[in-house]
C-alpha cells in the first residue's frame, strides 16, 4: 500500500481544515517546501497537494509554491484545487505535476471529464469523490467544498465513467476528514469489491500507523494522510517499519 502525505496550501502556508471548514484552519508552517522535503524523507513516492485558495477562487494563487515543491522534492505530485478547465489540466501536467485531481467537475461535468480522461490518459487524472453516508449506508456525493448535496451516489458516479478507463479514485468520507476518527474501512472495502481494478486512495480519518496497517490488511492500494503526519502521530520510524513489513 502506498502512503501519500498531504499538504493543503492557503495563503502560501501549509494548513489543515477540519471537515473542509475554512473557519476551522490549523496553520502548520509558512514554508510548505520544507514540509514537502520532510515528507520526502519518508521514502514515499507521491505527495497530495490541495490549493485551497484555488478551490475557492478558481485561480492558482500558490502556483510558484507547487512548482517549487515539484522541482525540489522528486516526488510525484498530484494537485487539486481550482482545476476547472482543459487548459489548466494541460498546463499543470506540462509543469511538474504528475496527476491532476478533479473534484466537483467529476460529478457535474461528466462528459467534459471523460474527454480529459481520453485525451490525457487515466494515469494523469484522479477523480476526488467526497461522500456522506445516508442512513441506509449509501455513500452520496457532495460537491463545492462539501456545501452541496449532488443527489448522486458514489456507485452511480463511478459507473458513469465505466467506458472512460477510469483508474485513480480518491474517496473521502467527509465525516472523518481531519477529525482523527479513523478511516471508514468498510466503505473502501465495498468500493474495491465493486470495482476491483481501481487504484483507490483512501482519505479521511487516518490517526496512526495502526489505521494504515488496517487499510493495508484489507488490500486498499493507497492512503492519504495529512494531519497525523503533521502532528507527529505517525512518525518517521513507524513509516519505515510499516514499509519494511509490506
Helices and strands as residue ranges (DSSP letters): E 2-10, E 13-18, E 21-29, H 32-40, E 46-51, H 52-57, H 63-73, E 76-80, H 86-93, E 99-102, H 105-108, H 110-120, G 122-124, E 125-133, E 139-143, E 148-153, H 154-159, E 168-173, G 174-176, H 185-194, E 199-203, H 209-217, E 222-225, H 227-230, H 236-244
